[in-house]
Amino acid sequence: MTRPATIFLLYHELALPGRELCQAVAGYVRYVLDAPEFEAHMLAIRQASLAGVSVSHAVEFPGRSIAITFDDGCETDWLVAAPTLKRLGFGATFYVTFAHVGQKGYLSVSQLRELSSAGFEIGSHSLTHSYLPDLEDGRLRSEIFDSKLRLEQTIGKTVEHFSCPGGRYDIRVVQLAREAGYRTVATSVPRTNSARSDCFLLGRVAMTRGFKPDTFERFCRGEIGWRFALNARLRDRAKRLLGNAAYDRVRDMILGQ
């Protein structure tokens, strides 16, 4: 019997009253959920009788589960997300940009270690959060290889999963990730994954502000995923036409109006 497809969710920083965000540009802020909004999502997952799991668990495709992932390594991974997930008995994978560790608003070394010791999976989100397809080969290798090594030295565990900054990738990223010893590469292409999926091109759906719990629950049941796929195709065409840097400038200008 064919195992069901699994949704991989992508979260970023979570907003707390009185706490300054890591970035203020509109293209970043649209991916920042308020802490109660994130908790409502997690409660909706439980209400739908689904389990929140890490990437390592999700790629076994056990069914009745949703992979929960975070990019960047913001401090709210430890302050907000981890306590909420622990309370519900959920797992998750936190993809950390190593150069961010210890910077204002991001995980400290001790928080990163505590997150790992609490049973949460740590993955790499590159060394410096550069858009990988724009890099020459030597720099690209460093982003993929060195981030893995430094994270492993910090937490004392093997880092097996990689996510691409901005969801941007090319064939070199896949090849180098395999060579570095990662088990998976996650993108931000909004598609479900199954046992037939390429684990070095896993799809994820980025969560944005204003995603109401009832709509979120419908999405988790697979009822409205087509909207995300359509929007993603349009964004991908725009990125290819404009290039990564120009696309970001236009996006932030439009969202900031």
C-alpha positions in Angstrom: 0.0 0.0 0.0 1.3 3.5 -0.9 2.2 5.6 2.0 0.4 9.0 2.2 2.1 12.3 1.3 3.5 14.4 4.1 3.3 18.2 4.4 6.5 20.0 5.6 5.8 23.3 7.3 8.3 26.1 7.3 8.4 28.7 10.0 10.8 31.6 10.8 11.0 34.1 13.7 8.0 34.4 16.1 7.0 37.8 17.4 6.7 38.6 21.1 5.3 41.9 22.6 8.1 44.4 23.1 10.7 42.3 21.4 12.5 43.7 18.4 12.6 41.5 15.3 15.8 40.4 13.7 14.9 42.3 10.5 12.3 44.9 9.7 12.0 44.7 5.9 8.5 43.8 4.7 9.7 40.7 2.8 11.0 39.3 6.1 8.2 40.5 8.4 5.5 38.7 6.3 7.0 35.4 7.5 7.0 36.4 11.2 4.0 34.9 13.1 2.9 36.2 16.4 3.6 33.6 19.2 -0.2 33.0 19.8 -0.7 32.4 16.1 2.0 29.8 16.0 0.5 28.0 19.0 -2.9 28.1 17.3 -1.3 26.3 14.3 0.1 23.6 16.6 -3.2 23.1 18.3 -4.9 22.8 15.0 -2.5 20.0 14.0 -3.3 18.2 17.2 -7.1 18.8 16.6 -6.7 17.2 13.2 -5.2 14.1 15.0 -1.8 14.6 13.3 1.6 14.4 14.9 4.2 17.2 14.6 7.6 15.5 13.8 11.2 16.3 12.8 12.5 15.8 9.3 14.3 12.6 10.2 11.0 11.1 11.4 9.0 12.6 8.5 11.1 11.0 5.8 10.1 7.6 7.1 6.6 8.7 6.0 4.7 7.0 8.8 1.4 8.8 7.9 -0.8 11.0 10.1 2.1 13.4 10.6 3.3 16.9 9.6 7.0 17.9 9.6 7.6 21.1 11.5 10.7 23.1 10.5 12.2 26.5 11.3 14.8 28.4 9.3 17.5 30.9 10.4 18.0 30.0 14.1 16.2 32.9 15.7 16.2 33.2 19.5 12.4 32.6 19.5 13.1 29.0 18.4 14.1 28.4 22.0 12.0 31.0 23.8 8.6 30.3 22.1 8.6 27.4 19.7 10.4 24.8 21.8 8.2 25.1 24.9 5.0 25.0 22.8 6.2 21.9 20.9 7.3 20.2 24.1 4.0 20.8 25.7 2.2 19.1 22.8 4.7 16.3 22.5 5.8 17.4 19.0 9.2 17.2 17.4 10.7 19.6 14.9 13.9 20.4 12.9 15.6 23.8 13.5 17.8 24.8 10.5 20.4 27.2 11.9 22.6 29.7 10.0 25.9 29.3 11.8 27.1 32.9 11.4 23.9 34.1 13.1 24.7 32.2 16.3 25.4 34.6 19.1 24.1 37.6 17.2 21.4 39.9 18.5 18.0 38.2 18.1 19.4 34.8 17.2 20.2 31.7 19.3 23.2 31.9 21.6 25.6 29.0 21.7 24.0 27.9 25.0 20.5 28.1 23.7 21.5 26.2 20.6 23.0 23.4 22.7 19.9 23.4 25.0 17.6 23.1 22.0 19.5 20.1 20.8 19.7 18.6 24.3 16.0 19.0 24.6 15.6 16.5 21.8 15.0 18.8 18.9 16.8 18.2 15.6 19.3 20.7 14.4 20.0 21.2 10.7 22.1 23.5 8.7 20.7 26.6 7.0 24.2 27.4 5.5 27.1 29.4 6.9 26.1 33.0 6.1 22.5 32.8 4.6 23.8 33.8 1.1 21.7 32.8 -1.9 23.5 29.7 -2.9 23.0 29.7 -6.8 24.7 33.1 -6.8 28.0 31.9 -5.3 31.1 30.6 -7.0 32.1 27.0 -6.3 34.5 27.5 -3.5 32.2 29.8 -1.5 29.3 27.4 -2.1 31.3 24.5 -0.8 32.1 26.5 2.4 28.4 27.4 2.9 27.4 23.7 2.8 30.4 21.9 4.3 31.7 24.4 6.9 28.2 25.1 8.4 27.8 21.4 9.0 31.1 21.0 10.6 30.8 24.0 12.9 27.3 23.1 14.0 28.4 19.5 14.8 31.3 20.9 16.8 28.9 23.1 18.7 26.2 20.6 19.6 28.3 17.4 19.6 25.9 15.6 17.3 25.8 14.8 13.6 23.9 17.3 11.4 22.1 15.4 8.7 19.7 17.9 7.1 20.2 21.1 5.1 17.8 23.8 4.0 18.4 26.4 1.3 18.4 30.1 2.2 15.4 31.7 0.5 14.6 28.3 -0.9 17.1 29.0 -3.7 19.1 26.1 -5.0 20.7 24.6 -8.1 22.2 21.2 -9.1 25.5 22.1 -7.4 23.8 22.5 -4.1 22.3 19.0 -4.4 25.7 17.5 -5.4 27.7 19.1 -2.6 25.1 18.3 0.0 25.3 14.6 -0.9 29.1 14.9 -0.9 29.1 16.6 2.6 27.0 13.7 4.0 23.6 15.3 4.5 20.6 13.0 4.2 18.2 15.6 2.9 18.0 19.1 1.3 14.8 21.2 2.0 13.6 23.9 -0.4 10.7 26.2 -0.1 8.8 24.8 -3.1 5.3 24.3 -1.7 4.6 20.6 -2.4 4.0 17.6 -0.3 6.6 14.8 0.0 6.2 11.1 -0.2 8.3 7.9 -0.3 8.7 8.6 -4.0 10.1 12.1 -3.5 13.8 13.1 -4.0 15.0 13.6 -0.4 17.5 16.2 -1.8 14.7 18.3 -3.1 12.1 18.2 -0.3 9.2 20.7 -0.6 8.0 22.8 2.2 5.2 25.3 2.7 6.2 28.7 4.2 3.8 30.0 6.8 2.9 33.7 6.7 1.0 36.1 8.9 -2.8 35.9 9.0 -3.2 32.2 8.3 -6.3 31.6 10.4 -6.5 28.3 12.4 -9.6 27.0 10.5 -7.9 27.7 7.2 -4.7 26.2 8.5 -6.5 23.0 9.5 -8.1 22.8 6.0 -4.6 23.2 4.5 -3.2 20.4 6.7 -6.0 18.1 5.5 -4.8 18.9 1.9 -7.9 20.9 0.8 -6.3 24.2 -0.3 -2.7 23.3 -1.2 -3.2 24.2 -4.9 -3.2 27.9 -4.0 0.3 27.6 -2.6 1.5 25.7 -5.7 0.1 28.4 -8.0 1.7 31.3 -6.1 5.0 29.5 -6.0 5.1 29.1 -9.8 4.4 32.8 -10.2 7.2 33.7 -7.7 9.6 31.3 -9.4 9.1 32.9 -12.8 9.6 36.3 -11.3 12.9 35.2 -9.6 14.2 33.7 -12.9 13.3 36.9 -14.8 14.6 39.5 -12.3 17.4 37.6 -10.5 17.5 37.0 -6.7 18.6 40.5 -5.6 16.3 42.4 -7.9 13.4 40.1 -6.9 13.9 40.8 -3.2 14.0 44.6 -3.8 10.8 44.6 -5.8 9.1 42.3 -3.3 10.0 44.5 -0.3 8.9 47.6 -2.2 5.5 46.2 -3.0 4.9 44.7 0.5 6.1 47.9 2.2 3.5 50.1 0.5 
